Amino acid sequence: TYTVKVTSAYCTETENQVISAVLPELVNAPSATDLGICFQGTATLNATSEYRNGSFRWYDVTNGTAALSSSNPLVLNNLVGNRTVFVAYQKTTGITTCETPRKTVNVTVNPQLVISDQPQNVTKCDGNTANFTATITNATSYQWQRKLSDGNFEDISGETDENLRISSIGNSINPHLTKYRLIATSGTCSVTTDEVTLFVNSKDENLDSQTACFGANVTFSVPVTTGTIQSYEWQKRTGSSGSFEEIIGANSKDLILSNISLVEDNTYYRCRLIFNNGDGSTCVITTDDGRLTIGEVELSLTKEGAKCFGETTGSITATASGSSGYEYQLNGGTFQSSNEFESLLAGTYTVNVKDGNGCTATGNIIISEPSTLALVASSS
């Protein structure tokens, strides 16, 4: 029992108070772990205590009675800077509340990972080198990833800085329309750049060689391509060796050669394809060589005249040279493999010959016959 006496001037007031019990002392502060999070992340702080039948109190200051929260765990959202809070455990009996010492809990916010320069799409010619780059502040490590058109993103071994250099593009590892991205990290925090695409200018086929007949028209056409062609430059070379020379004025997709002559036989043609990369730059792919072979058929004719007037005993023999696979035609009839025409009357005949390439030659010949026999009777 305690007596409390209050005096003021000549006045005195006395009151007795009885303390029936002393509550156990809350000596030990709760346990809570410091936490590191990413910029604008969420911190979830969980406290534990050896005491029971009470509750936790979270504070912004070491002293003071105004609690930040009475929930456990404490959730702090969208943090942009470091934060320190304090947690205690309270128990209340009747009108008496006891509290443990406060535990300091620190939340460290990692520096913001900022992408100041995103990588850009790259367009280059087949076999060229492509470069991708990004600028990311506060990152401590990097990893480039690649995704083929039918796959998922996978790490590219050894590519662990801000710059990605790919040589010999257009192969099975880095084909047309491959996508790339960069993941930058700092501690447990990471940021991923935009996905970018590799566009590979290429030709899908070879330039075809051609065989044509003397005097015909021939067209060489650029094979199927991928990409945007800015201009064409056709070139030619005589024979299988030596240097190619530009064909002045030949700057379209098709090279048309009119009324070809034997001078152009065994000439090789190719085209330089100048692609527009879309960023002000260009790259060049040169087609394979296409060979022009010119066929000319020469025809000579021999004959046997009719033995008698009016008989079908004449014949023609046609001899062709210059190529192979000949067929022969007489006076517009059906072509045949034999070069001999027999049982012919006297007259003028036209013989046509064509070879395996469709080249033709024409000759005319006259089959003669003896004059008719006249029977003269005489008397003796």
C-alpha atoms as a printed R data frame, in Angstrom:
    type eleno elety resid chain resno      x       y        z
1   ATOM     1    CA   THR     A     1  0.000   0.000    0.000
2   ATOM     2    CA   TYR     A     2  1.304   3.453   -0.930
3   ATOM     3    CA   THR     A     3  0.231   6.861    0.393
4   ATOM     4    CA   VAL     A     4  0.356   9.859   -1.839
5   ATOM     5    CA   LYS     A     5  0.321  13.287   -0.154
6   ATOM     6    CA   VAL     A     6 -0.131  16.517   -2.106
7   ATOM     7    CA   THR     A     7  0.464  19.935   -0.446
8   ATOM     8    CA   SER     A     8 -0.334  23.404   -1.785
9   ATOM     9    CA   ALA     A     9  0.140  26.412    0.567
10  ATOM    10    CA   TYR     A    10 -1.786  25.472    3.678
11  ATOM    11    CA   CYS     A    11 -3.843  22.780    1.979
12  ATOM    12    CA   THR     A    12 -2.979  19.059    2.038
13  ATOM    13    CA   GLU     A    13 -4.598  16.091    0.297
14  ATOM    14    CA   THR     A    14 -3.704  12.470    1.008
15  ATOM    15    CA   GLU     A    15 -4.715   9.285   -0.869
16  ATOM    16    CA   ASN     A    16 -3.766   5.663   -0.445
17  ATOM    17    CA   GLN     A    17 -3.086   3.384   -3.445
18  ATOM    18    CA   VAL     A    18 -2.767  -0.357   -3.313
19  ATOM    19    CA   ILE     A    19 -0.654  -2.206   -5.936
20  ATOM    20    CA   SER     A    20 -2.082  -5.659   -6.023
21  ATOM    21    CA   ALA     A    21  0.410  -7.165   -8.589
22  ATOM    22    CA   VAL     A    22  3.569  -6.290  -10.578
23  ATOM    23    CA   LEU     A    23  3.495  -7.261  -14.262
24  ATOM    24    CA   PRO     A    24  6.494  -9.215  -15.625
25  ATOM    25    CA   GLU     A    25  9.051  -6.972  -17.289
26  ATOM    26    CA   LEU     A    26  9.237  -7.107  -21.172
27  ATOM    27    CA   VAL     A    27 13.010  -7.055  -21.493
28  ATOM    28    CA   ASN     A    28 13.871  -8.357  -24.947
29  ATOM    29    CA   ALA     A    29 13.107  -6.501  -28.178
30  ATOM    30    CA   PRO     A    30 11.463  -8.385  -31.076
31  ATOM    31    CA   SER     A    31 13.554  -9.964  -33.843
32  ATOM    32    CA   ALA     A    32 13.385  -8.530  -37.380
33  ATOM    33    CA   THR     A    33 15.756  -8.663  -40.327
34  ATOM    34    CA   ASP     A    34 17.078  -5.763  -42.371
35  ATOM    35    CA   LEU     A    35 15.976  -5.885  -46.012
36  ATOM    36    CA   GLY     A    36 17.302  -4.783  -49.385
37  ATOM    37    CA   ILE     A    37 14.823  -4.084  -52.193
38  ATOM    38    CA   CYS     A    38 14.724  -2.638  -55.688
39  ATOM    39    CA   PHE     A    39 13.867   0.956  -56.547
40  ATOM    40    CA   GLN     A    40 10.105   1.564  -56.198
41  ATOM    41    CA   GLY     A    41  9.804  -1.915  -54.724
42  ATOM    42    CA   THR     A    42  7.811  -3.225  -51.782
43  ATOM    43    CA   ALA     A    43  9.356  -4.075  -48.413
44  ATOM    44    CA   THR     A    44  7.603  -6.683  -46.328
45  ATOM    45    CA   LEU     A    45  8.987  -6.649  -42.766
46  ATOM    46    CA   ASN     A    46  8.108  -9.487  -40.443
47  ATOM    47    CA   ALA     A    47  8.852  -9.372  -36.678
48  ATOM    48    CA   THR     A    48  8.852 -12.203  -34.144
49  ATOM    49    CA   SER     A    49  8.837 -12.116  -30.330
50  ATOM    50    CA   GLU     A    50  9.365 -14.511  -27.455
51  ATOM    51    CA   TYR     A    51  6.333 -13.009  -25.752
52  ATOM    52    CA   ARG     A    52  2.716 -13.996  -26.325
53  ATOM    53    CA   ASN     A    53 -0.777 -12.566  -25.965
54  ATOM    54    CA   GLY     A    54  0.288  -9.138  -27.091
55  ATOM    55    CA   SER     A    55  0.812  -7.290  -30.366
56  ATOM    56    CA   PHE     A    56  3.518  -5.571  -32.391
57  ATOM    57    CA   ARG     A    57  3.870  -1.855  -32.845
58  ATOM    58    CA   TRP     A    58  5.855  -0.279  -35.692
59  ATOM    59    CA   TYR     A    59  7.238   3.272  -35.321
60  ATOM    60    CA   ASP     A    60  9.014   5.853  -37.428
61  ATOM    61    CA   VAL     A    61 11.006   7.089  -34.437
62  ATOM    62    CA   THR     A    62 12.872   5.564  -31.516
63  ATOM    63    CA   ASN     A    63 10.693   7.387  -29.013
64  ATOM    64    CA   GLY     A    64  7.108   8.539  -29.114
65  ATOM    65    CA   THR     A    65  3.750   6.888  -28.759
66  ATOM    66    CA   ALA     A    66  2.279   7.403  -32.236
67  ATOM    67    CA   ALA     A    67  2.562   4.036  -33.970
68  ATOM    68    CA   LEU     A    68  3.072   3.701  -37.715
69  ATOM    69    CA   SER     A    69  1.204   0.395  -37.803
70  ATOM    70    CA   SER     A    70  0.008  -2.386  -35.552
71  ATOM    71    CA   SER     A    71  0.041  -4.993  -38.329
72  ATOM    72    CA   ASN     A    72  2.639  -7.664  -38.711
73  ATOM    73    CA   PRO     A    73  4.156  -7.960  -41.199
74  ATOM    74    CA   LEU     A    74  4.605  -4.289  -42.046
75  ATOM    75    CA   VAL     A    75  4.278  -3.594  -45.768
76  ATOM    76    CA   LEU     A    76  5.961  -0.493  -47.236
77  ATOM    77    CA   ASN     A    77  5.128   0.151  -50.884
78  ATOM    78    CA   ASN     A    78  6.857   2.054  -53.712
79  ATOM    79    CA   LEU     A    79 10.031   2.922  -51.851
80  ATOM    80    CA   VAL     A    80 12.445   5.212  -53.694
81  ATOM    81    CA   GLY     A    81 14.939   5.714  -50.860
82  ATOM    82    CA   ASN     A    82 16.299   3.989  -47.771
83  ATOM    83    CA   ARG     A    83 13.911   3.695  -44.827
84  ATOM    84    CA   THR     A    84 14.399   2.946  -41.107
85  ATOM    85    CA   VAL     A    85 11.566   1.783  -38.849
86  ATOM    86    CA   PHE     A    86 11.335   0.470  -35.277
87  ATOM    87    CA   VAL     A    87  9.313  -2.393  -33.895
88  ATOM    88    CA   ALA     A    88  8.275  -3.253  -30.307
89  ATOM    89    CA   TYR     A    89  6.035  -5.802  -28.651
90  ATOM    90    CA   GLN     A    90  3.234  -4.632  -26.309
91  ATOM    91    CA   LYS     A    91  1.089  -6.366  -23.726
92  ATOM    92    CA   THR     A    92 -1.851  -4.763  -21.875
93  ATOM    93    CA   THR     A    93 -3.281  -5.940  -18.553
94  ATOM    94    CA   GLY     A    94 -6.229  -3.950  -17.315
95  ATOM    95    CA   ILE     A    95 -5.316  -0.343  -17.820
96  ATOM    96    CA   THR     A    96 -1.588  -1.024  -17.808
97  ATOM    97    CA   THR     A    97  0.401  -1.430  -21.046
98  ATOM    98    CA   CYS     A    98  3.988  -2.622  -21.123
99  ATOM    99    CA   GLU     A    99  6.302  -2.507  -24.165
100 ATOM   100    CA   THR     A   100  9.616  -4.074  -25.055
101 ATOM   101    CA   PRO     A   101 12.606  -2.048  -26.211
102 ATOM   102    CA   ARG     A   102 12.333  -1.109  -29.878
103 ATOM   103    CA   LYS     A   103 14.248  -3.012  -32.578
104 ATOM   104    CA   THR     A   104 15.747  -0.959  -35.402
105 ATOM   105    CA   VAL     A   105 14.993  -2.334  -38.897
106 ATOM   106    CA   ASN     A   106 16.717  -0.884  -41.971
107 ATOM   107    CA   VAL     A   107 15.360  -1.082  -45.528
108 ATOM   108    CA   THR     A   108 18.010  -0.407  -48.186
109 ATOM   109    CA   VAL     A   109 16.720   0.608  -51.633
110 ATOM   110    CA   ASN     A   110 19.124  -0.282  -54.446
111 ATOM   111    CA   PRO     A   111 19.901   2.484  -56.963
112 ATOM   112    CA   GLN     A   112 17.427   2.700  -59.822
113 ATOM   113    CA   LEU     A   113 18.404   0.819  -62.987
114 ATOM   114    CA   VAL     A   114 17.784   3.331  -65.769
115 ATOM   115    CA   ILE     A   115 17.820   2.457  -69.482
116 ATOM   116    CA   SER     A   116 18.905   5.687  -71.102
117 ATOM   117    CA   ASP     A   117 19.541   4.170  -74.554
118 ATOM   118    CA   GLN     A   118 17.522   1.231  -75.844
119 ATOM   119    CA   PRO     A   119 19.082  -1.093  -78.449
120 ATOM   120    CA   GLN     A   120 17.830  -0.585  -82.008
121 ATOM   121    CA   ASN     A   121 16.892  -2.922  -84.856
122 ATOM   122    CA   VAL     A   122 19.800  -3.695  -87.175
123 ATOM   123    CA   THR     A   123 19.667  -4.357  -90.926
124 ATOM   124    CA   LYS     A   124 22.794  -5.704  -92.648
125 ATOM   125    CA   CYS     A   125 23.731  -7.959  -95.547
126 ATOM   126    CA   ASP     A   126 24.247 -11.686  -95.243
127 ATOM   127    CA   GLY     A   127 27.734 -12.368  -93.846
128 ATOM   128    CA   ASN     A   128 28.203  -8.867  -92.416
129 ATOM   129    CA   THR     A   129 28.724  -7.935  -88.757
130 ATOM   130    CA   ALA     A   130 25.842  -6.546  -86.669
131 ATOM   131    CA   ASN     A   131 26.272  -4.489  -83.497
132 ATOM   132    CA   PHE     A   132 23.672  -3.934  -80.776
133 ATOM   133    CA   THR     A   133 24.253  -1.615  -77.808
134 ATOM   134    CA   ALA     A   134 22.364  -0.251  -74.807
135 ATOM   135    CA   THR     A   135 23.157   2.202  -72.013
136 ATOM   136    CA   ILE     A   136 21.966   1.319  -68.495
137 ATOM   137    CA   THR     A   137 23.049   3.219  -65.387
138 ATOM   138    CA   ASN     A   138 23.716   1.625  -61.976
139 ATOM   139    CA   ALA     A   139 23.951  -1.903  -63.419
140 ATOM   140    CA   THR     A   140 26.682  -4.221  -62.167
141 ATOM   141    CA   SER     A   141 26.243  -7.105  -64.608
142 ATOM   142    CA   TYR     A   142 24.776  -7.761  -68.049
143 ATOM   143    CA   GLN     A   143 23.489 -10.701  -70.078
144 ATOM   144    CA   TRP     A   144 22.399 -10.643  -73.733
145 ATOM   145    CA   GLN     A   145 19.737 -13.083  -74.844
146 ATOM   146    CA   ARG     A   146 18.679 -14.366  -78.266
147 ATOM   147    CA   LYS     A   147 15.402 -15.821  -79.562
148 ATOM   148    CA   LEU     A   148 14.981 -17.587  -82.884
149 ATOM   149    CA   SER     A   149 11.642 -17.315  -84.668
150 ATOM   150    CA   ASP     A   150 10.519 -20.711  -83.378
151 ATOM   151    CA   GLY     A   151 12.067 -20.623  -79.896
152 ATOM   152    CA   ASN     A   152 12.385 -18.822  -76.568
153 ATOM   153    CA   PHE     A   153 14.917 -16.323  -75.268
154 ATOM   154    CA   GLU     A   154 18.172 -17.967  -74.189
155 ATOM   155    CA   ASP     A   155 21.416 -16.538  -72.797
156 ATOM   156    CA   ILE     A   156 24.197 -15.916  -75.315
157 ATOM   157    CA   SER     A   157 27.358 -17.387  -73.828
158 ATOM   158    CA   GLY     A   158 30.074 -14.821  -73.121
159 ATOM   159    CA   GLU     A   159 27.992 -11.774  -74.079
160 ATOM   160    CA   THR     A   160 28.041  -9.989  -70.709
161 ATOM   161    CA   ASP     A   161 28.527  -6.288  -71.376
162 ATOM   162    CA   GLU     A   162 26.491  -3.463  -72.862
163 ATOM   163    CA   ASN     A   163 27.610  -4.174  -76.436
164 ATOM   164    CA   LEU     A   164 26.736  -7.206  -78.557
165 ATOM   165    CA   ARG     A   165 28.782  -7.881  -81.711
166 ATOM   166    CA   ILE     A   166 27.615 -10.621  -84.084
167 ATOM   167    CA   SER     A   167 29.822 -11.623  -86.997
168 ATOM   168    CA   SER     A   168 28.763 -13.512  -90.138
169 ATOM   169    CA   ILE     A   169 25.061 -12.881  -89.701
170 ATOM   170    CA   GLY     A   170 22.556 -14.879  -91.703
171 ATOM   171    CA   ASN     A   171 23.744 -18.312  -90.562
172 ATOM   172    CA   SER     A   172 21.663 -20.829  -88.614
173 ATOM   173    CA   ILE     A   173 22.714 -19.281  -85.277
174 ATOM   174    CA   ASN     A   174 21.826 -15.681  -86.146
175 ATOM   175    CA   PRO     A   175 19.394 -15.869  -89.072
176 ATOM   176    CA   HIS     A   176 17.011 -13.294  -90.494
177 ATOM   177    CA   LEU     A   177 14.398 -12.060  -87.960
178 ATOM   178    CA   THR     A   178 16.314 -13.213  -84.856
179 ATOM   179    CA   LYS     A   179 15.370 -11.179  -81.769
180 ATOM   180    CA   TYR     A   180 17.727  -9.930  -79.029
181 ATOM   181    CA   ARG     A   181 17.427  -8.244  -75.627
182 ATOM   182    CA   LEU     A   182 19.716  -7.254  -72.747
183 ATOM   183    CA   ILE     A   183 19.091  -7.988  -69.054
184 ATOM   184    CA   ALA     A   184 20.987  -5.744  -66.628
185 ATOM   185    CA   THR     A   185 21.199  -6.498  -62.909
186 ATOM   186    CA   SER     A   186 22.289  -4.953  -59.646
187 ATOM   187    CA   GLY     A   187 22.087  -7.312  -56.704
188 ATOM   188    CA   THR     A   188 18.682  -8.955  -56.899
189 ATOM   189    CA   CYS     A   189 17.257  -6.186  -59.081
190 ATOM   190    CA   SER     A   190 17.088  -6.375  -62.863
191 ATOM   191    CA   VAL     A   191 15.774  -4.508  -65.869
192 ATOM   192    CA   THR     A   192 15.204  -5.770  -69.420
193 ATOM   193    CA   THR     A   193 15.577  -3.707  -72.584
194 ATOM   194    CA   ASP     A   194 13.165  -3.688  -75.497
195 ATOM   195    CA   GLU     A   195 13.347  -6.622  -77.884
196 ATOM   196    CA   VAL     A   196 15.096  -5.773  -81.140
197 ATOM   197    CA   THR     A   197 15.231  -7.622  -84.458
198 ATOM   198    CA   LEU     A   198 18.054  -8.551  -86.818
199 ATOM   199    CA   PHE     A   199 17.087  -8.111  -90.473
200 ATOM   200    CA   VAL     A   200 19.411  -9.915  -92.896
201 ATOM   201    CA   ASN     A   201 19.493  -8.782  -96.522
202 ATOM   202    CA   SER     A   202 20.153 -11.804  -98.695
203 ATOM   203    CA   LYS     A   203 19.656 -13.539 -102.027
204 ATOM   204    CA   ASP     A   204 17.872 -16.841 -101.856
205 ATOM   205    CA   GLU     A   205 19.006 -18.380 -105.146
206 ATOM   206    CA   ASN     A   206 21.827 -18.304 -107.692
207 ATOM   207    CA   LEU     A   207 21.788 -16.476 -111.014
208 ATOM   208    CA   ASP     A   208 20.848 -19.028 -113.665
209 ATOM   209    CA   SER     A   209 23.138 -19.777 -116.589
210 ATOM   210    CA   GLN     A   210 21.419 -19.723 -119.977
211 ATOM   211    CA   THR     A   211 21.805 -21.239 -123.404
212 ATOM   212    CA   ALA     A   212 20.288 -19.273 -126.272
213 ATOM   213    CA   CYS     A   213 20.282 -19.300 -130.030
214 ATOM   214    CA   PHE     A   214 22.156 -16.923 -132.257
215 ATOM   215    CA   GLY     A   215 20.055 -13.775 -132.847
216 ATOM   216    CA   ALA     A   216 17.661 -14.443 -129.965
217 ATOM   217    CA   ASN     A   217 16.805 -12.198 -127.004
218 ATOM   218    CA   VAL     A   218 18.032 -13.245 -123.547
219 ATOM   219    CA   THR     A   219 16.987 -12.003 -120.087
220 ATOM   220    CA   PHE     A   220 18.993 -12.493 -116.906
221 ATOM   221    CA   SER     A   221 16.888 -11.793 -113.795
222 ATOM   222    CA   VAL     A   222 18.032 -11.165 -110.235
223 ATOM   223    CA   PRO     A   223 17.062 -14.149 -108.055
224 ATOM   224    CA   VAL     A   224 14.658 -13.918 -105.128
225 ATOM   225    CA   THR     A   225 15.996 -11.586 -102.423
226 ATOM   226    CA   THR     A   226 15.190 -10.569  -98.856
227 ATOM   227    CA   GLY     A   227 15.501  -6.878  -98.025
228 ATOM   228    CA   THR     A   228 15.079  -3.536  -99.751
229 ATOM   229    CA   ILE     A   229 17.252  -3.120 -102.857
230 ATOM   230    CA   GLN     A   230 18.263   0.451 -103.534
231 ATOM   231    CA   SER     A   231 19.945  -0.116 -106.894
232 ATOM   232    CA   TYR     A   232 21.310  -2.738 -109.290
233 ATOM   233    CA   GLU     A   233 24.675  -2.816 -111.085
234 ATOM   234    CA   TRP     A   234 25.121  -5.482 -113.783
235 ATOM   235    CA   GLN     A   235 28.612  -6.623 -114.748
236 ATOM   236    CA   LYS     A   236 30.083  -8.996 -117.342
237 ATOM   237    CA   ARG     A   237 33.272 -10.915 -118.050
238 ATOM   238    CA   THR     A   238 34.347 -12.731 -121.213
239 ATOM   239    CA   GLY     A   239 35.557 -16.222 -120.441
240 ATOM   240    CA   SER     A   240 35.941 -18.064 -117.155
241 ATOM   241    CA   SER     A   241 38.735 -15.851 -115.777
242 ATOM   242    CA   GLY     A   242 39.630 -12.191 -115.552
243 ATOM   243    CA   SER     A   243 37.895  -9.143 -114.119
244 ATOM   244    CA   PHE     A   244 34.259  -8.169 -114.355
245 ATOM   245    CA   GLU     A   245 33.381  -4.851 -115.974
246 ATOM   246    CA   GLU     A   246 30.330  -2.722 -115.348
247 ATOM   247    CA   ILE     A   247 27.657  -2.693 -118.052
248 ATOM   248    CA   ILE     A   248 26.849   0.994 -118.456
249 ATOM   249    CA   GLY     A   249 23.126   1.681 -118.146
250 ATOM   250    CA   ALA     A   250 22.255  -1.795 -116.868
251 ATOM   251    CA   ASN     A   251 20.670  -0.768 -113.563
252 ATOM   252    CA   SER     A   252 17.380  -2.617 -113.346
253 ATOM   253    CA   LYS     A   253 16.337  -5.975 -111.959
254 ATOM   254    CA   ASP     A   254 16.402  -7.603 -115.400
255 ATOM   255    CA   LEU     A   255 19.307  -7.546 -117.853
256 ATOM   256    CA   ILE     A   256 17.909  -7.823 -121.393
257 ATOM   257    CA   LEU     A   257 20.277  -8.787 -124.216
258 ATOM   258    CA   SER     A   258 18.772  -8.336 -127.678
259 ATOM   259    CA   ASN     A   259 19.737 -10.072 -130.919
260 ATOM   260    CA   ILE     A   260 22.738 -11.818 -129.400
261 ATOM   261    CA   SER     A   261 25.718 -12.693 -131.527
262 ATOM   262    CA   LEU     A   262 28.444 -15.285 -131.306
263 ATOM   263    CA   VAL     A   263 30.762 -12.641 -129.831
264 ATOM   264    CA   GLU     A   264 28.768 -12.980 -126.604
265 ATOM   265    CA   ASP     A   265 29.219 -16.732 -126.362
266 ATOM   266    CA   ASN     A   266 30.840 -17.873 -123.071
267 ATOM   267    CA   THR     A   267 30.209 -14.502 -121.414
268 ATOM   268    CA   TYR     A   268 29.573 -14.458 -117.668
269 ATOM   269    CA   TYR     A   269 27.142 -12.023 -116.041
270 ATOM   270    CA   ARG     A   270 26.495 -11.045 -112.430
271 ATOM   271    CA   CYS     A   271 24.710  -8.277 -110.539
272 ATOM   272    CA   ARG     A   272 25.775  -6.177 -107.556
273 ATOM   273    CA   LEU     A   273 22.746  -5.671 -105.297
274 ATOM   274    CA   ILE     A   274 22.960  -2.502 -103.214
275 ATOM   275    CA   PHE     A   275 20.623  -2.841 -100.213
276 ATOM   276    CA   ASN     A   276 19.189   0.039  -98.183
277 ATOM   277    CA   ASN     A   277 19.722  -0.699  -94.475
278 ATOM   278    CA   GLY     A   278 17.144   1.866  -93.394
279 ATOM   279    CA   ASP     A   279 19.572   3.942  -91.325
280 ATOM   280    CA   GLY     A   280 21.259   5.850  -94.124
281 ATOM   281    CA   SER     A   281 23.788   3.106  -94.780
282 ATOM   282    CA   THR     A   282 23.942   0.473  -97.507
283 ATOM   283    CA   CYS     A   283 25.497  -2.946  -97.985
284 ATOM   284    CA   VAL     A   284 26.273  -4.994 -101.088
285 ATOM   285    CA   ILE     A   285 25.668  -8.579 -102.129
286 ATOM   286    CA   THR     A   286 26.954  -9.836 -105.478
287 ATOM   287    CA   THR     A   287 25.131 -12.663 -107.202
288 ATOM   288    CA   ASP     A   288 26.863 -15.768 -108.487
289 ATOM   289    CA   ASP     A   289 27.975 -15.796 -112.106
290 ATOM   290    CA   GLY     A   290 25.509 -16.742 -114.823
291 ATOM   291    CA   ARG     A   291 27.062 -18.056 -118.043
292 ATOM   292    CA   LEU     A   292 25.635 -17.320 -121.491
293 ATOM   293    CA   THR     A   293 26.179 -20.030 -124.094
294 ATOM   294    CA   ILE     A   294 25.136 -19.183 -127.646
295 ATOM   295    CA   GLY     A   295 24.190 -21.990 -129.983
296 ATOM   296    CA   GLU     A   296 24.391 -21.715 -133.777
297 ATOM   297    CA   VAL     A   297 23.323 -24.522 -136.054
298 ATOM   298    CA   GLU     A   298 24.937 -24.848 -139.473
299 ATOM   299    CA   LEU     A   299 23.166 -26.852 -142.154
300 ATOM   300    CA   SER     A   300 24.473 -28.324 -145.391
301 ATOM   301    CA   LEU     A   301 22.335 -30.234 -147.910
302 ATOM   302    CA   THR     A   302 23.208 -32.830 -150.575
303 ATOM   303    CA   LYS     A   303 20.858 -34.442 -153.039
304 ATOM   304    CA   GLU     A   304 20.274 -37.263 -155.458
305 ATOM   305    CA   GLY     A   305 18.193 -36.315 -158.486
306 ATOM   306    CA   ALA     A   306 15.317 -38.354 -159.817
307 ATOM   307    CA   LYS     A   307 16.543 -41.104 -162.087
308 ATOM   308    CA   CYS     A   308 13.798 -40.692 -164.635
309 ATOM   309    CA   PHE     A   309 11.388 -37.983 -165.520
310 ATOM   310    CA   GLY     A   310  8.406 -37.966 -163.214
311 ATOM   311    CA   GLU     A   311  9.718 -40.626 -160.848
312 ATOM   312    CA   THR     A   312  9.895 -40.316 -157.021
313 ATOM   313    CA   THR     A   313 13.459 -41.491 -156.819
314 ATOM   314    CA   GLY     A   314 15.093 -38.281 -155.623
315 ATOM   315    CA   SER     A   315 16.584 -37.861 -152.113
316 ATOM   316    CA   ILE     A   316 18.047 -35.210 -149.779
317 ATOM   317    CA   THR     A   317 20.639 -35.671 -147.026
318 ATOM   318    CA   ALA     A   318 20.888 -32.927 -144.380
319 ATOM   319    CA   THR     A   319 24.070 -32.511 -142.316
320 ATOM   320    CA   ALA     A   320 23.892 -30.282 -139.200
321 ATOM   321    CA   SER     A   321 26.777 -29.093 -136.988
322 ATOM   322    CA   GLY     A   322 27.459 -26.735 -134.123
323 ATOM   323    CA   SER     A   323 25.569 -28.473 -131.308
324 ATOM   324    CA   SER     A   324 23.642 -31.723 -130.791
325 ATOM   325    CA   GLY     A   325 20.220 -33.320 -130.525
326 ATOM   326    CA   TYR     A   326 19.102 -32.537 -134.068
327 ATOM   327    CA   GLU     A   327 15.727 -33.063 -135.690
328 ATOM   328    CA   TYR     A   328 14.885 -32.422 -139.331
329 ATOM   329    CA   GLN     A   329 11.824 -31.179 -141.202
330 ATOM   330    CA   LEU     A   330 10.994 -31.104 -144.877
331 ATOM   331    CA   ASN     A   331  8.680 -28.472 -146.345
332 ATOM   332    CA   GLY     A   332  6.993 -27.716 -143.013
333 ATOM   333    CA   GLY     A   333  6.132 -31.309 -142.231
334 ATOM   334    CA   THR     A   334  6.781 -33.280 -139.086
335 ATOM   335    CA   PHE     A   335 10.230 -33.159 -137.500
336 ATOM   336    CA   GLN     A   336 12.110 -36.457 -137.568
337 ATOM   337    CA   SER     A   337 15.372 -37.734 -136.135
338 ATOM   338    CA   SER     A   338 16.614 -39.047 -139.493
339 ATOM   339    CA   ASN     A   339 18.551 -36.626 -141.662
340 ATOM   340    CA   GLU     A   340 17.514 -38.312 -144.924
341 ATOM   341    CA   PHE     A   341 14.455 -37.679 -147.027
342 ATOM   342    CA   GLU     A   342 13.784 -40.141 -149.861
343 ATOM   343    CA   SER     A   343 11.264 -40.913 -152.583
344 ATOM   344    CA   LEU     A   344 11.101 -37.317 -153.690
345 ATOM   345    CA   LEU     A   345  9.857 -35.858 -156.975
346 ATOM   346    CA   ALA     A   346 11.859 -33.259 -158.754
347 ATOM   347    CA   GLY     A   347 11.329 -29.778 -157.332
348 ATOM   348    CA   THR     A   348 12.470 -27.163 -154.796
349 ATOM   349    CA   TYR     A   349 12.552 -28.264 -151.152
350 ATOM   350    CA   THR     A   350 13.030 -26.406 -147.843
351 ATOM   351    CA   VAL     A   351 14.783 -28.250 -145.009
352 ATOM   352    CA   ASN     A   352 14.687 -27.054 -141.410
353 ATOM   353    CA   VAL     A   353 16.870 -28.379 -138.588
354 ATOM   354    CA   LYS     A   354 16.611 -27.685 -134.847
355 ATOM   355    CA   ASP     A   355 18.919 -28.764 -132.039
356 ATOM   356    CA   GLY     A   356 18.269 -29.716 -128.429
357 ATOM   357    CA   ASN     A   357 18.232 -26.038 -127.408
358 ATOM   358    CA   GLY     A   358 15.633 -25.102 -130.014
359 ATOM   359    CA   CYS     A   359 18.108 -23.341 -132.295
360 ATOM   360    CA   THR     A   360 17.253 -23.681 -135.979
361 ATOM   361    CA   ALA     A   361 18.732 -23.383 -139.443
362 ATOM   362    CA   THR     A   362 17.069 -23.468 -142.852
363 ATOM   363    CA   GLY     A   363 18.286 -24.505 -146.287
364 ATOM   364    CA   ASN     A   364 16.776 -24.807 -149.751
365 ATOM   365    CA   ILE     A   365 17.716 -27.302 -152.453
366 ATOM   366    CA   ILE     A   366 16.459 -28.303 -155.898
367 ATOM   367    CA   ILE     A   367 16.065 -31.912 -156.982
368 ATOM   368    CA   SER     A   368 16.395 -32.236 -160.696
369 ATOM   369    CA   GLU     A   369 15.200 -34.901 -163.102
370 ATOM   370    CA   PRO     A   370 16.165 -35.874 -166.652
371 ATOM   371    CA   SER     A   371 14.106 -34.691 -169.556
372 ATOM   372    CA   THR     A   372 11.277 -36.829 -170.745
373 ATOM   373    CA   LEU     A   373 12.169 -39.395 -173.360
374 ATOM   374    CA   ALA     A   374 10.591 -38.893 -176.816
375 ATOM   375    CA   LEU     A   375 10.073 -41.937 -179.042
376 ATOM   376    CA   VAL     A   376 10.591 -41.187 -182.750
377 ATOM   377    CA   ALA     A   377  9.433 -43.871 -185.220
378 ATOM   378    CA   SER     A   378 10.924 -44.105 -188.660
379 ATOM   379    CA   SER     A   379 10.220 -46.343 -191.738
380 ATOM   380    CA   SER     A   380 12.820 -48.183 -193.691
